[in-house]
Amino acid sequence: MLVEQRERLQEAVGIIDKISVDPDVEIDYFIPGVKVTENADGSGESGGAYVQFTYNTSSGTDPHVQHMPLTHGYLEKTPQDLANLVTFSLERFMEEIDSRQYGAQ
């Protein structure tokens, strides 16, 4: 990973961390050299860096997990654009969860 990409990712992670999120959703990171959180173990489907969304059900069992791979194209985006993309993906993830829980509207 290039120094410029690492700096952009660090800034994007800072922006994402400031976003208020549903308290039932955890955002984890597997971005070696930038941030790797405890629940992100590198098991993403892409084999590279990713952002992970985890929704913990009210029963505490069967959490829903989604990986958002950080592809080369994403690494070239500005920090704000990348943060917006992650936010959009998180909103879509929450819509999927709502659809599963409450049925399609």
Buried (B, 14 or more C-beta within 10 A) or exposed (E): BEEEBBEBBBBBBEBBEEEEBEEBBBBBBBBEEBBBBEBBEEEBEEEBBBBBBBBBEEEEEEEBBBBBBBEEEBBEBEBEEBBBBBBEBBEEBBEBBEEEEEEEE
